[in-house]
């Protein structure tokens, strides 16, 4: 398998670079690690972000919402920046921090290891399942049947789903359908 990382649109990269130069954007809590960098802050590993609503939806129903870039401070990933599609191209949305950063890096390493010795072509994407609070690295096969797509769930994964275990999408999607739906916590409830 070979990985073909698509190039993000220039407007997506401009939006991220603009956010890295914006004191307002850098005041977001998730950007705390970016306030005092040890080196230049560089966007890396752009991944198209797709959202799959509903636990029984098919991958063909996933809609692209934007791009996520890992922000490197020297060799380390310090945060991620997400841009969304807009009428003007792309607009900065937010920075993220937390366990998904390291998990994304780990999943990308897994994808590169899977690519060794295989002729299948895959495009890495980020797939989010808002109802389950789940995210996966989606290894899309543009030339094959959608059943050839693989998903690597990121940690933390929902109950019943093993993080960092590459699975065919046809096997993982039913597991997500059975995962308990995330319910919003109401103030004053327990």
Secondary structure, 3 states (H helix, E strand, C coil): CEECCCCCCHHHHHHHHHHHCCCCHHHCHHHHHHCCCCCCEEEEEEEEEEECCCCCCCHHHCEEEEEEEEEEECCEEEEEEEEEEECCEEEEEEEECCHHHHHHHHHHHHHHHHHCCCCCEEEEEEEEEHHHCEEEEEEECCCCCHHHCEEEECCCCCCCCCCCCEEEHHHHHHHHHHCCCCCCCCCCCC
